């Protein structure tokens, strides 16, 4: 009997191991958790909406800095996946983003250039850095209910563009999801 159980366990373990397959992320189906479908749908809508606002309504140079994009849900959601893809797609469309993560290094280079040790043609002059005129911020929120053995999760992603000088929200858009998942009885 022990031998039979050992063989059955071995077959189960070997049978469960498998080859990794890659799928087209743009054809991802919805699932119980936040995933590629929600990310792609959100990014597509926000990039289109924000780009249209900047080109058709704002019509001036925009220098955007990403601020807090909060996950206010009970799920673990890596908000940087959403914001990173939005930033990448907008940069490809010639929208400028300010990244201050290397400011200390840049300031050190500027200071070095002012010492006279660096060739004047390649030294970074003072006053060339750009300040953002917009903050891009937002959040993901949820409402969860249980109805007739189903989990109903309403998710709302909100992004907004705040004019730093005036503190006015110049643009805002939302993407909604309503997910319904069967929760009763575990089956094999």
Residue pairs with C-beta under 8 A, 6 or more apart in sequence:
25 36
25 40
26 40
28 35
28 36
28 37
28 40
29 37
30 37
30 38
30 179
31 37
32 151
32 179
32 181
33 75
34 73
34 75
34 77
34 140
34 155
38 155
38 157
38 177
39 81
39 82
39 85
41 175
41 177
42 82
42 157
42 175
43 82
43 85
43 86
43 89
45 173
45 175
46 86
46 157
46 159
46 173
46 175
47 86
47 89
47 90
47 93
49 171
49 173
50 86
50 90
50 95
50 136
50 159
50 161
50 171
50 173
51 90
51 93
51 95
53 161
53 170
53 171
54 62
54 95
54 171
57 171
58 170
61 96
61 133
62 95
62 96
62 133
62 134
63 96
63 97
63 98
63 130
63 131
63 132
63 133
63 134
64 90
64 95
64 96
64 97
64 98
64 132
64 133
64 134
64 135
64 136
64 161
65 97
65 98
65 99
65 100
65 132
65 134
65 135
65 136
66 83
66 87
66 97
66 135
66 136
66 137
67 135
67 136
67 137
68 137
69 79
69 80
69 82
69 83
69 136
69 137
69 138
69 139
69 140
69 159
70 79
70 138
70 139
70 140
71 77
71 79
71 139
71 140
72 139
72 140
72 141
72 142
73 140
73 141
73 142
73 155
74 142
74 144
75 142
77 140
79 140
82 140
82 157
83 136
86 136
86 159
87 97
90 97
91 97
96 130
98 130
98 131
98 132
103 129
106 124
106 129
109 124
110 124
110 125
110 126
112 118
112 123
113 120
113 123
113 124
113 125
114 123
114 126
132 164
133 163
133 164
133 165
134 161
134 162
134 163
134 164
134 170
135 161
135 162
135 164
136 159
136 160
136 161
137 159
137 160
137 162
138 157
138 158
138 159
138 160
139 157
139 158
140 155
140 156
140 157
140 158
141 155
141 156
141 158
142 153
142 154
142 155
142 156
143 153
143 154
144 151
144 152
144 153
144 154
145 151
145 152
146 152
146 183
149 182
149 183
149 184
150 180
150 181
150 182
150 183
151 179
151 180
151 181
151 182
151 183
152 178
152 179
152 180
153 177
153 178
153 179
153 180
153 181
154 176
154 177
154 178
154 179
155 176
155 177
155 178
155 179
156 174
156 175
156 176
156 177
157 174
157 175
157 176
158 172
158 173
158 174
159 172
159 173
159 174
160 169
160 171
160 172
160 173
161 169
161 170
161 171
161 172
162 168
162 169
162 170
163 169
163 170
